[in-house]
């Protein structure tokens, strides 16, 4: 996650880590695997469906998603 955080800093994106002991957030956003990445843009969630330990794929997905939703 540190590599993802560092890379996103360069893109001007803030990475926030959330603890969800009750599971309410996970349920609300239909998160089935922990840890997960959820990108919020204009209050809309985008859930990364891959393995967050594969940092290259996660970063690639985030950059692609950011490019697509900025337009």
N, C-alpha and C positions, 0 to 999 in steps of 0.2 A: 504494500500500500504506500510505502514511502516514495517509491519510484513514481507511482501514479500521482501522488500529491505534488511531488517536485515538478513533474511534467505539466500538470494542470496549472501550477503557479505561473509558469511561463506563458500560458494561454489566458491568464487573468481569471481563472476559474477557481472558486473557493471549494475545497473539499472539507466536508463536515462529517465527523464520526458521531454516530448516535447509538446510545445504549438503549435497548428496548426489552427490559426485563419482563414486562407483562406480555409482550408479543402483540400488543394492540396496533402498533405502527406496521409491523410485518403483515398483519391481517388486513389492515386498511389498504395497503399498497400491493397486496397479493404476493408478498415475498415468501418464497418457500425454502430458500437456501440462505444460510448465514455463514460468512459475511456476504453481502450483496452490494452492488452499486446501483444507485438510483440517481439519475440526473433530473433535476427540476428546472424547467424553463417556463416562465410565465405561469407558475403554479401547476404546470402539467408534469406528471412523473413519466420518466422513460427508464425502464428497468433493463439492465444488462443481463442477458440470459446465460452468459458464459461463465467460466471459472475465473473469479477475480484474482486467483494466484497466477494466472497467465497474464502478467502485467502488459506485455506487448499487445495482446488482443484487446484488453480492457482499454488501454490508452488509444488504440486505433479506433475502437468503437466510440469512445467519448469524443474524439476529434471529428469523426465522421458525423456523429449525431449533432454536435455543435454546429458544424458547417451546414448541415441540412436544415436545422431549425432556425438559424439566423436569417435564412433567406425567406 
